Every structure is written in C-alpha cells, then in structure tokens.
C-alpha cells in the first residue's frame, strides 16, 4: 500500500520536514505522544515535535513501508531504521480528531535490545526538556501499610516490560527487569532471625533437619505412592502450615564458611513457601514455579549496626506479559511476603 499520510511524508523528508510549519500544522495544540522510552506521556505540540526531531535525528529519518487505516481517523504507519548498525522496526499509530488534526501518537518499537540502544542515545539530548526523573526513570514502588491486605493489587508494582522472545526457537534469551526489595533495620540480626522463625512455620523443617530428612512431610511421601487429590493434599499440608502463610523449606547459614575468606558477618538465606499460594499462579503459568517458593537473604549490617533483608519482588519475576489473573495472584504473594519481612524488621515502605 502506498504511504500517503502527511505525517509520514514530512518525517521521511528529513529535519526540514519534521521541523516545518506544515508538519506543525498537522497537530492539535494538546497532542499527546506515547513513547516506549518514557514513563510519562509527552504533551503539547512543541514538546512532541521536539522529541520526534531528536528521535529521528538519531535513528535516521524513517522510510515507511506500509500504511494501514480504519478508513476513518486511525492510521498505522510501519517503518524501518538503523541504530548503531542494528535494524529497528517501528509502527506509529496516528489518531486524528473530528477537526482533522492529530490528537494522539502511539509509537511501538522492536527488538528490545535495539530499542534500549536508541533510548540511551536519545536520553542526553532530550533530557534537557524532558527531565530524567519525571519522564525516563521508573517511579518508586509504593506499598500499603503492613497488614493491609485490601490494598494488595492496587499498591504493589506492575510487571516490568519484557523483550520479545521467539517461541519457535529451541533456545532463546528473554530480558526482563526484576525489582529488588530492601529492608534496612536497626534491629539486631539475631532478633530479626527470631522474628522470622515466629512468623514462618519452621518446626517441620527443624524436625526434619534433626533426622537428616527433607521438609516434605513423610505422610505426603506415602500419599504420592497412591493418588494425590486436592482433598488429601490439603489434609497433609494444611497441618504443616498452621496459622502461617509460609513454611520454611531450606535454610543456608552462609556465616559458617565466610570467615575462611575474612568475612565475619552473619548471613542467612531462606527458601520458604506455601503450595496453596503457589498453585494460584501455576494454574495460570507453569513457569511461575521457578520463583515459588520464594527466597530472602538476611544479613548483619557492616559494623554490626542492625541488619538487612533483601528479596526479589515475586510479581516482577513471574509476570512478564499482560495477564491480569496471574498478576493478581503474584501481587497477593508480594503482599504476604512484604507483611512477614516488614513485621520481622520493623521497617515499613513509605
């Protein structure tokens, strides 16, 4: 299909076309640009034209290969460009109002790795007019008050954008952005560890460790030789959890071997979980089992000045694509884990 939309024609013609009065006349004064680089939309004719000019200058003025339209007010313009020797493919969707002016632009780009190169190239020039903290950086993660289960889904972070992956390839690499949670406490290491032991079911783990066994109940080992049903599974495991959300599966005291290398600090890694929580995610995506149960690390602060717990936010690891049911389940896990660590450390999110 021949590309005839004036936005494409002016942007193909170089800097003179992008910065021309004719190009500016295409836009409504309150036009909005949605960019894959930015966490905030670019608003207003002058700002949108400035951002487009910087982007095109760095990527090269696009050559549009195809134009698709709904025959009314929406046009999709597909183009190819080059970033540092790497091909980039883009689609600009143009939304026009009844006045014939462009009121909204939505830019879509691939592949992820080349998009990241382009973002880094544009940032120095565009950050002067689009402040880095406001437009380019991720917003701080917000949390509800500890124990406020009602705010779970609304308050915890949404999944990070993920790179495309070729599902037909026998081997692929997928980039994604996890979130590291950190709770720096004035409480001593021993106190925080004791608090964790009171908040997480550990008696089964300690009994098993004394006998050299795993934490999996013996009753369950007998059960799997017959038939596992939701009812008998619950019968065995519910008694192991008690009133706790989590049970301890694995404990690794790294303080045992670190002194051999001159590190004299307490460091404890925990793996803890709950199969009834895990199944809420695994029924939507079996790969969620890679991050359930969850892990956390407790360590003594340098100079024995309190202690710190860190862990990776489960939903940021589990939910890579848009999936509302999986996200809600993962964010519920986020909340439960936050509640335990906040109570153990005495640290609450702002």
TAHUJO-V977374 format. One record per backbone hydrogen bond with DSSP energy under -1.0 kcal/mol. NH is the residue of the N-H (numbers start at 1). CO is the residue of the C=O. If there is no record, write none. Layout:
nh: (NH;NH)
co: (CO;CO)
This chain:
nh: (9;10;11;12;18;19;20;24;25;26;27;28;31;32;33;34;39;42;44;45;48;49;50;51;52;53;54;55;56;57;58;59;60;63;65;66;68;70;75;76;77;78;79;80;81;82;83;86;88;89;90;91;92;93;94;95;96;97;100;102;103;104;105;106;107;108;110;115;116;117;118;119;120;121;122;123;126;127;130;135;136;137;148;149;151;152;155;156;163;167;169;181;183;185;192;193;194;195;196;197;198;199;200;201;206;207;208;209;210;211;213;221;222;223;224;226;233;234;235;236;237;238;241;242;244;247;248;249;250;252;254;254;255;256;258;260;261;262;263;268;269;270;271;272;273;277;278;279;281;282;283;284;285;288;289;290;291;294;296;297;298;299;300;301;304;306;307;308;309;310;311;313;316;317;318;319;327;328;329;330;331;332;333;334;335;336;337;338;339;340;341;342;343;344;345;346)
co: (5;6;7;8;14;15;17;20;21;23;24;102;28;103;42;105;135;33;31;29;44;45;46;47;48;49;50;51;52;53;54;55;56;80;78;78;76;74;94;68;92;66;90;63;88;59;86;83;81;110;79;108;77;106;75;104;73;101;97;26;95;95;32;93;34;91;89;111;112;113;114;115;116;117;118;119;122;123;126;131;132;132;145;147;148;149;151;152;175;165;166;311;309;307;188;189;190;191;192;193;194;195;196;246;202;203;204;205;206;207;208;217;218;219;220;223;229;230;231;232;233;234;237;238;241;273;201;271;271;269;252;267;267;253;254;257;258;259;258;298;252;296;250;294;247;274;274;275;278;278;279;281;281;285;286;287;288;272;270;310;268;308;266;306;301;304;185;299;183;297;181;179;313;314;314;315;323;324;325;326;327;328;329;330;331;332;333;334;335;336;337;338;339;340;341;342)
